[in-house]
Amino acid sequence: MRPFKIIVEKHPDGYVAYPLGLKGVVVGEGDTYKEALSDVKSAIRFHIETFGFDAVLDAEAPVLEAFVAEAGVAV
């Protein structure tokens, strides 16, 4: 069992989840927070089984903490 930091976003039509610190694109989705988290955990397992743990883990830059920030940007 290895812990991963996972971002879960709530959207009007459901939830989207993705892990930090993995190479490649890994995404899960669901109608609920719990479904999205379960789906992304399954996607992480599949990604590691497909490409190999050493190939997908970004060991040189581990994610120590994750923050959510909001900033205004002139566009």
N, CA, C and O atoms as CSV, one atom per row, in Angstrom:
chain,resi,resn,atom,element,x,y,z
A,1,MET,N,N,0.853,-1.178,0.000
A,1,MET,CA,C,0.000,0.000,0.000
A,1,MET,C,C,0.895,1.237,0.000
A,1,MET,O,O,1.745,1.395,0.876
A,2,ARG,N,N,0.702,2.107,-0.981
A,2,ARG,CA,C,1.474,3.347,-1.082
A,2,ARG,C,C,0.494,4.524,-1.113
A,2,ARG,O,O,-0.478,4.497,-1.868
A,3,PRO,N,N,0.737,5.538,-0.313
A,3,PRO,CA,C,-0.164,6.702,-0.329
A,3,PRO,C,C,0.123,7.621,-1.521
A,3,PRO,O,O,1.276,7.810,-1.908
A,4,PHE,N,N,-0.926,8.181,-2.086
A,4,PHE,CA,C,-0.824,9.171,-3.151
A,4,PHE,C,C,-1.657,10.378,-2.759
A,4,PHE,O,O,-2.711,10.234,-2.140
A,5,LYS,N,N,-1.195,11.551,-3.110
A,5,LYS,CA,C,-1.995,12.750,-2.934
A,5,LYS,C,C,-2.880,12.870,-4.171
A,5,LYS,O,O,-2.400,12.838,-5.305
A,6,ILE,N,N,-4.171,13.006,-3.931
A,6,ILE,CA,C,-5.151,13.021,-5.020
A,6,ILE,C,C,-5.977,14.299,-4.936
A,6,ILE,O,O,-6.487,14.653,-3.873
A,7,ILE,N,N,-6.102,14.976,-6.052
A,7,ILE,CA,C,-6.945,16.162,-6.163
A,7,ILE,C,C,-8.324,15.702,-6.619
A,7,ILE,O,O,-8.444,14.937,-7.576
A,8,VAL,N,N,-9.363,16.171,-5.933
A,8,VAL,CA,C,-10.740,15.859,-6.332
A,8,VAL,C,C,-11.446,17.192,-6.577
A,8,VAL,O,O,-11.509,18.046,-5.693
A,9,GLU,N,N,-11.967,17.353,-7.771
A,9,GLU,CA,C,-12.674,18.573,-8.147
A,9,GLU,C,C,-14.165,18.290,-8.264
A,9,GLU,O,O,-14.571,17.275,-8.830
A,10,LYS,N,N,-14.977,19.197,-7.725
A,10,LYS,CA,C,-16.429,19.075,-7.856
A,10,LYS,C,C,-16.877,19.981,-8.997
A,10,LYS,O,O,-16.575,21.175,-9.013
A,11,HIS,N,N,-17.599,19.399,-9.948
A,11,HIS,CA,C,-18.134,20.121,-11.094
A,11,HIS,C,C,-19.659,19.996,-11.078
A,11,HIS,O,O,-20.193,19.147,-10.365
A,12,PRO,N,N,-20.361,20.815,-11.842
A,12,PRO,CA,C,-21.826,20.727,-11.858
A,12,PRO,C,C,-22.357,19.343,-12.233
A,12,PRO,O,O,-23.434,18.947,-11.786
A,13,ASP,N,N,-21.601,18.606,-13.056
A,13,ASP,CA,C,-22.085,17.302,-13.519
A,13,ASP,C,C,-21.378,16.118,-12.862
A,13,ASP,O,O,-21.511,14.990,-13.338
A,14,GLY,N,N,-20.627,16.346,-11.777
A,14,GLY,CA,C,-19.979,15.238,-11.077
A,14,GLY,C,C,-18.607,15.628,-10.554
A,14,GLY,O,O,-18.295,16.811,-10.414
A,15,TYR,N,N,-17.792,14.624,-10.268
A,15,TYR,CA,C,-16.473,14.819,-9.677
A,15,TYR,C,C,-15.394,14.267,-10.595
A,15,TYR,O,O,-15.605,13.282,-11.302
A,16,VAL,N,N,-14.234,14.918,-10.573
A,16,VAL,CA,C,-13.057,14.480,-11.317
A,16,VAL,C,C,-11.914,14.388,-10.317
A,16,VAL,O,O,-11.758,15.264,-9.466
A,17,ALA,N,N,-11.111,13.325,-10.416
A,17,ALA,CA,C,-9.999,13.128,-9.490
A,17,ALA,C,C,-8.741,12.745,-10.256
A,17,ALA,O,O,-8.797,12.017,-11.246
A,18,TYR,N,N,-7.599,13.251,-9.779
A,18,TYR,CA,C,-6.323,12.889,-10.402
A,18,TYR,C,C,-5.217,12.934,-9.361
A,18,TYR,O,O,-5.234,13.779,-8.466
A,19,PRO,N,N,-4.253,12.023,-9.476
A,19,PRO,CA,C,-3.158,11.964,-8.506
A,19,PRO,C,C,-2.035,12.938,-8.872
A,19,PRO,O,O,-1.872,13.315,-10.032
A,20,LEU,N,N,-1.284,13.326,-7.878
A,20,LEU,CA,C,-0.092,14.135,-8.078
A,20,LEU,C,C,1.129,13.230,-7.987
A,20,LEU,O,O,1.122,12.239,-7.258
A,21,GLY,N,N,2.176,13.574,-8.729
A,21,GLY,CA,C,3.428,12.848,-8.610
A,21,GLY,C,C,3.576,11.625,-9.490
A,21,GLY,O,O,4.511,10.845,-9.313
A,22,LEU,N,N,2.663,11.444,-10.443
A,22,LEU,CA,C,2.791,10.336,-11.391
A,22,LEU,C,C,3.056,10.901,-12.777
A,22,LEU,O,O,2.498,11.934,-13.145
A,23,LYS,N,N,3.899,10.233,-13.543
A,23,LYS,CA,C,4.134,10.622,-14.929
A,23,LYS,C,C,3.011,10.050,-15.780
A,23,LYS,O,O,2.609,8.901,-15.599
A,24,GLY,N,N,2.513,10.847,-16.699
A,24,GLY,CA,C,1.417,10.408,-17.547
A,24,GLY,C,C,0.097,10.976,-17.051
A,24,GLY,O,O,0.043,11.706,-16.061
A,25,VAL,N,N,-0.950,10.627,-17.755
A,25,VAL,CA,C,-2.281,11.141,-17.425
A,25,VAL,C,C,-3.088,10.038,-16.755
A,25,VAL,O,O,-3.303,8.970,-17.329
A,26,VAL,N,N,-3.529,10.311,-15.543
A,26,VAL,CA,C,-4.354,9.370,-14.787
A,26,VAL,C,C,-5.526,10.171,-14.221
A,26,VAL,O,O,-5.325,11.114,-13.455
A,27,VAL,N,N,-6.749,9.796,-14.597
A,27,VAL,CA,C,-7.929,10.546,-14.179
A,27,VAL,C,C,-9.040,9.565,-13.802
A,27,VAL,O,O,-9.191,8.504,-14.407
A,28,GLY,N,N,-9.800,9.945,-12.800
A,28,GLY,CA,C,-10.993,9.192,-12.426
A,28,GLY,C,C,-12.171,10.139,-12.378
A,28,GLY,O,O,-11.992,11.349,-12.236
A,29,GLU,N,N,-13.371,9.605,-12.496
A,29,GLU,CA,C,-14.565,10.441,-12.431
A,29,GLU,C,C,-15.699,9.678,-11.779
A,29,GLU,O,O,-15.658,8.453,-11.670
A,30,GLY,N,N,-16.709,10.411,-11.348
A,30,GLY,CA,C,-17.866,9.775,-10.747
A,30,GLY,C,C,-18.938,10.792,-10.421
A,30,GLY,O,O,-18.693,11.999,-10.416
A,31,ASP,N,N,-20.127,10.290,-10.148
A,31,ASP,CA,C,-21.234,11.164,-9.767
A,31,ASP,C,C,-21.063,11.679,-8.341
A,31,ASP,O,O,-21.625,12.711,-7.974
A,32,THR,N,N,-20.278,10.949,-7.536
A,32,THR,CA,C,-20.037,11.347,-6.148
A,32,THR,C,C,-18.531,11.403,-5.895
A,32,THR,O,O,-17.734,10.879,-6.673
A,33,TYR,N,N,-18.163,12.045,-4.797
A,33,TYR,CA,C,-16.762,12.114,-4.366
A,33,TYR,C,C,-16.193,10.704,-4.221
A,33,TYR,O,O,-15.097,10.405,-4.696
A,34,LYS,N,N,-16.953,9.859,-3.562
A,34,LYS,CA,C,-16.509,8.483,-3.303
A,34,LYS,C,C,-16.304,7.701,-4.599
A,34,LYS,O,O,-15.329,6.958,-4.718
A,35,GLU,N,N,-17.199,7.854,-5.564
A,35,GLU,CA,C,-17.065,7.164,-6.854
A,35,GLU,C,C,-15.829,7.648,-7.614
A,35,GLU,O,O,-15.108,6.845,-8.207
A,36,ALA,N,N,-15.587,8.955,-7.596
A,36,ALA,CA,C,-14.418,9.504,-8.291
A,36,ALA,C,C,-13.127,9.016,-7.648
A,36,ALA,O,O,-12.174,8.679,-8.351
A,37,LEU,N,N,-13.088,8.975,-6.331
A,37,LEU,CA,C,-11.901,8.495,-5.622
A,37,LEU,C,C,-11.654,7.019,-5.916
A,37,LEU,O,O,-10.513,6.615,-6.138
A,38,SER,N,N,-12.699,6.224,-5.920
A,38,SER,CA,C,-12.573,4.805,-6.242
A,38,SER,C,C,-12.091,4.611,-7.680
A,38,SER,O,O,-11.246,3.757,-7.949
A,39,ASP,N,N,-12.633,5.410,-8.599
A,39,ASP,CA,C,-12.264,5.298,-10.010
A,39,ASP,C,C,-10.801,5.684,-10.235
A,39,ASP,O,O,-10.100,5.022,-11.000
A,40,VAL,N,N,-10.333,6.746,-9.578
A,40,VAL,CA,C,-8.942,7.152,-9.775
A,40,VAL,C,C,-7.981,6.154,-9.130
A,40,VAL,O,O,-6.881,5.949,-9.645
A,41,LYS,N,N,-8.364,5.534,-8.026
A,41,LYS,CA,C,-7.514,4.495,-7.426
A,41,LYS,C,C,-7.358,3.319,-8.385
A,41,LYS,O,O,-6.270,2.761,-8.521
A,42,SER,N,N,-8.442,2.950,-9.042
A,42,SER,CA,C,-8.386,1.883,-10.037
A,42,SER,C,C,-7.503,2.303,-11.215
A,42,SER,O,O,-6.726,1.497,-11.725
A,43,ALA,N,N,-7.621,3.556,-11.645
A,43,ALA,CA,C,-6.804,4.061,-12.752
A,43,ALA,C,C,-5.318,4.086,-12.385
A,43,ALA,O,O,-4.470,3.790,-13.227
A,44,ILE,N,N,-5.000,4.432,-11.147
A,44,ILE,CA,C,-3.600,4.422,-10.686
A,44,ILE,C,C,-3.043,3.006,-10.748
A,44,ILE,O,O,-1.946,2.792,-11.262
A,45,ARG,N,N,-3.793,2.041,-10.226
A,45,ARG,CA,C,-3.341,0.643,-10.268
A,45,ARG,C,C,-3.097,0.188,-11.706
A,45,ARG,O,O,-2.073,-0.427,-12.002
A,46,PHE,N,N,-4.041,0.494,-12.596
A,46,PHE,CA,C,-3.909,0.113,-13.999
A,46,PHE,C,C,-2.684,0.767,-14.634
A,46,PHE,O,O,-1.948,0.114,-15.374
A,47,HIS,N,N,-2.464,2.035,-14.354
A,47,HIS,CA,C,-1.332,2.781,-14.909
A,47,HIS,C,C,-0.007,2.155,-14.469
A,47,HIS,O,O,0.907,1.993,-15.277
A,48,ILE,N,N,0.090,1.811,-13.201
A,48,ILE,CA,C,1.314,1.194,-12.675
A,48,ILE,C,C,1.504,-0.206,-13.249
A,48,ILE,O,O,2.618,-0.575,-13.620
A,49,GLU,N,N,0.430,-0.989,-13.325
A,49,GLU,CA,C,0.536,-2.339,-13.889
A,49,GLU,C,C,0.926,-2.301,-15.364
A,49,GLU,O,O,1.656,-3.173,-15.837
A,50,THR,N,N,0.444,-1.295,-16.091
A,50,THR,CA,C,0.712,-1.187,-17.520
A,50,THR,C,C,2.131,-0.726,-17.819
A,50,THR,O,O,2.798,-1.300,-18.680
A,51,PHE,N,N,2.602,0.304,-17.120
A,51,PHE,CA,C,3.878,0.911,-17.450
A,51,PHE,C,C,5.005,0.590,-16.469
A,51,PHE,O,O,6.170,0.848,-16.771
A,52,GLY,N,N,4.682,0.036,-15.311
A,52,GLY,CA,C,5.691,-0.280,-14.304
A,52,GLY,C,C,5.851,0.853,-13.301
A,52,GLY,O,O,5.791,2.029,-13.660
A,53,PHE,N,N,6.052,0.491,-12.063
A,53,PHE,CA,C,6.116,1.458,-10.968
A,53,PHE,C,C,7.235,2.474,-11.171
A,53,PHE,O,O,7.015,3.676,-11.022
A,54,ASP,N,N,8.419,2.005,-11.505
A,54,ASP,CA,C,9.570,2.900,-11.664
A,54,ASP,C,C,9.391,3.856,-12.842
A,54,ASP,O,O,9.917,4.968,-12.822
A,55,ALA,N,N,8.663,3.436,-13.854
A,55,ALA,CA,C,8.468,4.275,-15.039
A,55,ALA,C,C,7.468,5.403,-14.802
A,55,ALA,O,O,7.558,6.438,-15.462
A,56,VAL,N,N,6.521,5.236,-13.884
A,56,VAL,CA,C,5.478,6.244,-13.697
A,56,VAL,C,C,5.653,7.099,-12.447
A,56,VAL,O,O,5.072,8.180,-12.357
A,57,LEU,N,N,6.432,6.640,-11.495
A,57,LEU,CA,C,6.602,7.401,-10.258
A,57,LEU,C,C,7.646,8.489,-10.463
A,57,LEU,O,O,8.756,8.209,-10.916
A,58,ASP,N,N,7.303,9.706,-10.137
A,58,ASP,CA,C,8.236,10.825,-10.242
A,58,ASP,C,C,9.008,10.913,-8.927
A,58,ASP,O,O,8.738,11.779,-8.095
A,59,ALA,N,N,9.976,10.001,-8.747
A,59,ALA,CA,C,10.710,9.875,-7.494
A,59,ALA,C,C,11.634,11.049,-7.215
A,59,ALA,O,O,11.936,11.338,-6.057
A,60,GLU,N,N,12.084,11.726,-8.257
A,60,GLU,CA,C,13.004,12.844,-8.064
A,60,GLU,C,C,12.305,14.076,-7.507
A,60,GLU,O,O,12.957,14.933,-6.911
A,61,ALA,N,N,11.013,14.181,-7.687
A,61,ALA,CA,C,10.269,15.352,-7.227
A,61,ALA,C,C,9.000,14.919,-6.498
A,61,ALA,O,O,7.900,15.158,-6.995
A,62,PRO,N,N,9.128,14.288,-5.332
A,62,PRO,CA,C,7.918,13.841,-4.627
A,62,PRO,C,C,7.061,15.026,-4.168
A,62,PRO,O,O,7.587,16.081,-3.812
A,63,VAL,N,N,5.761,14.844,-4.182
A,63,VAL,CA,C,4.844,15.884,-3.735
A,63,VAL,C,C,4.768,15.807,-2.217
A,63,VAL,O,O,4.283,14.822,-1.661
A,64,LEU,N,N,5.242,16.836,-1.561
A,64,LEU,CA,C,5.225,16.864,-0.102
A,64,LEU,C,C,3.903,17.395,0.433
A,64,LEU,O,O,3.366,16.876,1.411
A,65,GLU,N,N,3.385,18.428,-0.211
A,65,GLU,CA,C,2.109,19.012,0.168
A,65,GLU,C,C,1.424,19.528,-1.087
A,65,GLU,O,O,2.079,19.768,-2.101
A,66,ALA,N,N,0.127,19.698,-1.024
A,66,ALA,CA,C,-0.623,20.263,-2.136
A,66,ALA,C,C,-1.516,21.373,-1.585
A,66,ALA,O,O,-2.096,21.237,-0.508
A,67,PHE,N,N,-1.617,22.449,-2.320
A,67,PHE,CA,C,-2.413,23.591,-1.898
A,67,PHE,C,C,-3.376,23.978,-3.009
A,67,PHE,O,O,-3.116,23.721,-4.184
A,68,VAL,N,N,-4.478,24.590,-2.635
A,68,VAL,CA,C,-5.392,25.173,-3.600
A,68,VAL,C,C,-5.336,26.677,-3.391
A,68,VAL,O,O,-5.547,27.166,-2.281
A,69,ALA,N,N,-5.053,27.402,-4.452
A,69,ALA,CA,C,-4.984,28.867,-4.367
A,69,ALA,C,C,-5.844,29.476,-5.452
A,69,ALA,O,O,-6.062,28.870,-6.501
A,70,GLU,N,N,-6.324,30.662,-5.198
A,70,GLU,CA,C,-7.098,31.390,-6.184
A,70,GLU,C,C,-6.452,32.738,-6.386
A,70,GLU,O,O,-6.142,33.436,-5.420
A,71,ALA,N,N,-6.245,33.112,-7.639
A,71,ALA,CA,C,-5.607,34.381,-7.933
A,71,ALA,C,C,-6.245,34.999,-9.159
A,71,ALA,O,O,-6.572,34.302,-10.120
A,72,GLY,N,N,-6.420,36.312,-9.124
A,72,GLY,CA,C,-6.926,37.026,-10.285
A,72,GLY,C,C,-5.806,37.222,-11.302
A,72,GLY,O,O,-4.679,37.558,-10.940
A,73,VAL,N,N,-6.122,37.014,-12.557
A,73,VAL,CA,C,-5.147,37.160,-13.631
A,73,VAL,C,C,-5.752,38.068,-14.702
A,73,VAL,O,O,-6.853,37.805,-15.186
A,74,ALA,N,N,-5.045,39.129,-15.073
A,74,ALA,CA,C,-5.522,40.021,-16.124
A,74,ALA,C,C,-5.402,39.312,-17.467
A,74,ALA,O,O,-4.328,38.841,-17.842
A,75,VAL,N,N,-6.520,39.243,-18.185
A,75,VAL,CA,C,-6.518,38.605,-19.514
A,75,VAL,C,C,-7.166,39.495,-20.541
A,75,VAL,O,O,-7.254,39.125,-21.712
